């Protein structure tokens, strides 16, 4: 079996084979630029880890893994247009560096390229992985639409927020694992359980991303601390805080999240203080643990020996910051 | 065998089955709106005509035909954002009626839905039609990028323009016919020839669209006459005129195409007069005939009896306005 580090290297090599030197160059340069931005390649690694765990031939899963990574990057490209985001992974976004039209069309081309790679796999698994991918892709769009709706919505409930991140983030992680399992020829029950494992890992992962925005170490997290607060992003922490508070803290919170004109550092400091008073950090950690525990319940049902499970388990433990 | 009218009805029924009542409604309403705008459904009809001509089971081609129509509508949705187009088929475009973000994301979802339908076909043909579709989709994006590049480019040659419309328009018509042929299990040589037939029909079709913009009957054409001139669109007629003229006509032409501030009727009248003087109508008709004749050469090579060829031939004759 392969380590996640070895699989990351395999993905990096495979990404070099994606066609990014085509013509017109105005279309392909932004795609090359996007790939060069890097990333942790979590989803493709998960495809390969699942395939390997179920005793599949990893090489048969490399192209579908690349497909999912291309698709993920395509969604970031289009999301950045919709969010008017200037920075991604420390560099200018495609819509900022070029323009929105370039980002739309390069994104569309990446979506095509994703399918081009997806279909290069075990013919027996083809129809299944096409259905998994297409369903996940539709749900990711639905999640992004809910996210946009919530930007202008005054009140979002926690279940609504969880459903949004399930669609926008968790289903693609679940689909990655499921794809690897299907290519390996895993049994139906195992395929279902690894999907549910992935979905709950995905929820824990996104909630942790929300948490790290404020309580993370900037050097490890790789993003500016408090970015979600500065841009008024309604994360789990904000929704939970709104639900838990009243009086001055409530009106202050609503006030801070109504504009981007505040001094960033001051705003982050003030909102964090409110969160601290309400114990939002602790409730978020508790919910992350709840989802990850649920994930592990599904994981324990897989008909695979523990020594084969070890590498994937270690990988998700690290992802959810539990090195135990 | 079915008539093209019968196949159009079949397509209309199948389009009603596309999922457009999902949630969030902000995502699906623009998709439903786009389908309701109608259209001639040329591409899906061609899928079914080719399948029927090669003796295939038409029902096996219905979903891939719907897929290509959804994809075509997706490209229009995204093109309208890039072109800032306010009107499509006599109604407000999605980006105008809603906004650009809605059009981006609804379009992305349509692209997903296209694949969802594409894969519901004869499993034997699956990998082939996926490759045909994915390749065509990439080329359509490349064509759109060239089209955008040429908007700001001072000089475009006729070969460059032909290559642009080949990618943007002709390959999808070619891919439609090829898809139908592959589903029917046609022989390799026939599959290649029907693709080349479609590509040349597609070129003739686009050139005719350029021609009808000025020399068409508004009641039949369905668009305002002179729209391309008003919006400074560099069609074949414009490029040909630029190449053929000099002196005052040349400077007038460049002057007219440098702004949208002119009185529309006056501008269309003046440019049409220049085109008339240069015989641009006649050269365009000649080129349309050249491509359609080339198309028919490929068509004649198909190993199908003439009586089976009749319906598709009649359909493309009507499309290229040759009822002979």
Interface residues (C-beta under 8 A of the other chain):
Chain A: X22 X23 X24 X26 X27 X78 X81 X82 X100 X101 X104 X105 X107 X108 X109 X111 X112 X113 X115 X116 X119 X123 X126 X127 X130 X131 X134 X135 X137 X138 X141 X142 X144 X145 X146 X148 X149
Chain B: X22 X23 X24 X26 X27 X78 X81 X82 X100 X101 X104 X105 X107 X108 X109 X111 X112 X113 X115 X116 X119 X123 X126 X127 X130 X131 X134 X135 X137 X138 X141 X142 X144 X145 X146 X148 X149
